[in-house]
Amino acid sequence: LLAACYKPLQAKSPTALTRATAFLHREYEKTWYWWEAVELARKLVLTGFVLLIPEERAFLRLVVATLVCSCYAVVLAVVRPYKRVEDNVLAVATSLALLLLFLGTNWTTIFLGIEERYQGADPADVLGFSSLTGLVNSMIALVGAVLIFFLIGAIFAARRVAKLPTFRLVSTKQLPELTLAHGLKWHLFNSH
């Protein structure tokens, strides 16, 4: 569906299909109109495809999920597909928080594996944490700090964007979607 919307979206001439699929591409920049498909693919990989890895290799599942999250976070930070700055900041923040949770789960699995396989070995020699509780509390504090940091960044970004003069629709407070009929090249704004 999104592939069929390419030409009308780039030409800013809506068709019945682009209006019907607007919920898939409305929040994204025109060049990244297909980003919702990437987001859905990421969710499918994290919740479905990693389950194709046998349960005996649970740590491999975590490694694959961590790699997917880290690659997605980097691409998301570079591409910035959303129209609104605060949406980009929030998307990166949640992606990094998910990455940190997967890293914490990896460390927890390694900690428990050391305790289980090497009786008498101290996991603190490898991970720096002498107890599982300390490890979990550290990860919770780190994720909380990252979310607070990005929340502050999102507030500053929203305040900066709110100060810019723009035309907004009275009903939704959003920027208007200005589309041109076929063959037209210009818009005219008449305030009175």
Contacts in CASP RR format, 6 or more apart in sequence:
PFRMAT RR
TARGET T0000
AUTHOR 0000-0000-0000
METHOD contacts of the structure
MODEL  1
LLAACYKPLQAKSPTALTRATAFLHREYEKTWYWWEAVELARKLVLTGFV
LLIPEERAFLRLVVATLVCSCYAVVLAVVRPYKRVEDNVLAVATSLALLL
LFLGTNWTTIFLGIEERYQGADPADVLGFSSLTGLVNSMIALVGAVLIFF
LIGAIFAARRVAKLPTFRLVSTKQLPELTLAHGLKWHLFNSH
1 17 0 8 1.000
1 21 0 8 1.000
1 24 0 8 1.000
2 21 0 8 1.000
2 24 0 8 1.000
2 25 0 8 1.000
2 33 0 8 1.000
2 34 0 8 1.000
2 36 0 8 1.000
2 37 0 8 1.000
3 34 0 8 1.000
4 17 0 8 1.000
5 15 0 8 1.000
5 17 0 8 1.000
5 18 0 8 1.000
5 21 0 8 1.000
5 25 0 8 1.000
5 33 0 8 1.000
6 33 0 8 1.000
8 14 0 8 1.000
8 15 0 8 1.000
8 17 0 8 1.000
8 18 0 8 1.000
9 18 0 8 1.000
9 25 0 8 1.000
9 30 0 8 1.000
9 33 0 8 1.000
10 30 0 8 1.000
11 180 0 8 1.000
12 178 0 8 1.000
12 179 0 8 1.000
12 180 0 8 1.000
13 179 0 8 1.000
13 180 0 8 1.000
13 181 0 8 1.000
13 182 0 8 1.000
14 179 0 8 1.000
18 25 0 8 1.000
24 33 0 8 1.000
24 36 0 8 1.000
24 37 0 8 1.000
25 33 0 8 1.000
25 34 0 8 1.000
25 36 0 8 1.000
26 177 0 8 1.000
27 82 0 8 1.000
27 83 0 8 1.000
27 84 0 8 1.000
27 87 0 8 1.000
28 35 0 8 1.000
28 36 0 8 1.000
28 81 0 8 1.000
28 82 0 8 1.000
28 83 0 8 1.000
29 80 0 8 1.000
29 81 0 8 1.000
29 82 0 8 1.000
29 83 0 8 1.000
32 79 0 8 1.000
32 81 0 8 1.000
35 79 0 8 1.000
35 81 0 8 1.000
42 68 0 8 1.000
42 72 0 8 1.000
45 68 0 8 1.000
46 65 0 8 1.000
46 68 0 8 1.000
46 69 0 8 1.000
50 61 0 8 1.000
50 64 0 8 1.000
50 65 0 8 1.000
51 61 0 8 1.000
53 60 0 8 1.000
53 61 0 8 1.000
53 64 0 8 1.000
58 109 0 8 1.000
59 106 0 8 1.000
59 109 0 8 1.000
62 102 0 8 1.000
62 105 0 8 1.000
62 106 0 8 1.000
62 109 0 8 1.000
63 106 0 8 1.000
65 102 0 8 1.000
66 99 0 8 1.000
66 102 0 8 1.000
66 103 0 8 1.000
66 106 0 8 1.000
69 95 0 8 1.000
69 98 0 8 1.000
69 99 0 8 1.000
69 102 0 8 1.000
70 99 0 8 1.000
72 95 0 8 1.000
73 92 0 8 1.000
73 95 0 8 1.000
73 96 0 8 1.000
73 99 0 8 1.000
76 88 0 8 1.000
76 91 0 8 1.000
76 92 0 8 1.000
76 95 0 8 1.000
77 92 0 8 1.000
80 88 0 8 1.000
81 88 0 8 1.000
82 88 0 8 1.000
82 91 0 8 1.000
83 175 0 8 1.000
84 161 0 8 1.000
85 157 0 8 1.000
85 158 0 8 1.000
85 160 0 8 1.000
85 161 0 8 1.000
86 154 0 8 1.000
86 157 0 8 1.000
86 158 0 8 1.000
86 161 0 8 1.000
89 150 0 8 1.000
89 153 0 8 1.000
89 154 0 8 1.000
89 157 0 8 1.000
90 150 0 8 1.000
90 154 0 8 1.000
92 150 0 8 1.000
93 146 0 8 1.000
93 147 0 8 1.000
93 150 0 8 1.000
93 151 0 8 1.000
93 154 0 8 1.000
96 146 0 8 1.000
96 150 0 8 1.000
97 143 0 8 1.000
97 144 0 8 1.000
97 146 0 8 1.000
97 147 0 8 1.000
100 139 0 8 1.000
100 142 0 8 1.000
100 143 0 8 1.000
100 146 0 8 1.000
101 139 0 8 1.000
101 143 0 8 1.000
103 139 0 8 1.000
104 135 0 8 1.000
104 139 0 8 1.000
107 127 0 8 1.000
107 129 0 8 1.000
107 135 0 8 1.000
107 139 0 8 1.000
108 132 0 8 1.000
108 135 0 8 1.000
108 136 0 8 1.000
110 123 0 8 1.000
110 126 0 8 1.000
110 127 0 8 1.000
111 123 0 8 1.000
111 127 0 8 1.000
111 129 0 8 1.000
111 132 0 8 1.000
111 135 0 8 1.000
112 132 0 8 1.000
114 121 0 8 1.000
114 123 0 8 1.000
114 126 0 8 1.000
114 127 0 8 1.000
115 121 0 8 1.000
115 123 0 8 1.000
122 130 0 8 1.000
123 129 0 8 1.000
123 130 0 8 1.000
124 130 0 8 1.000
127 135 0 8 1.000
129 135 0 8 1.000
129 138 0 8 1.000
166 175 0 8 1.000
167 175 0 8 1.000
167 176 0 8 1.000
167 189 0 8 1.000
168 174 0 8 1.000
168 175 0 8 1.000
168 176 0 8 1.000
169 175 0 8 1.000
169 176 0 8 1.000
178 187 0 8 1.000
180 186 0 8 1.000
180 187 0 8 1.000
END
